[in-house]
Amino acid sequence: MTINRHNDIEFANKIISKIDIYQTTNELPESNNWEILKLFGFKDNKDFLSPEYTKIDANTYELVFVEGFDGPYLMWNSEERKWKIGNPTIVHHKGITKVK
């Protein structure tokens, strides 16, 4: 995985570093706060940012490289702090549901 997706991982690791620094003095930005997310280096593709950023809770977020309609996808979770191939967490208003 890391050899095939080296450029994506390297690009996103720079974003992760910026989010980590930001989080030391601020709350995690909301998933729809494109103004802040673009400052971290996310690519603006007009209709979506790449990689996709999802705030899971006050301390946890995910980055997902969505390609196509069906997963699994290349993703990183700030709680696990590792790259993997999987399905993103779906956040509901009343809680969190993991998709497997």
C-alpha angles and dihedrals in degrees: 000000000000093000094049094043100032095126093049092048093046091049093048093045088063089053091048090053091052092048090049091053092045092049092058090072104017141043117260110274118251117258092251097049095107092164092065095035092055088056088061090057104261112159112247109221093176095247098039143010122243123253096028112243122207124181105217098182139329093298106022134072139162134219115205130182099214113202118172126340102290128058164226096127138183104265146164127206119200092217095053092034095206138102117248144155110252149105122292125249114259112221117210125189091248097045147310127302121192116218114214 
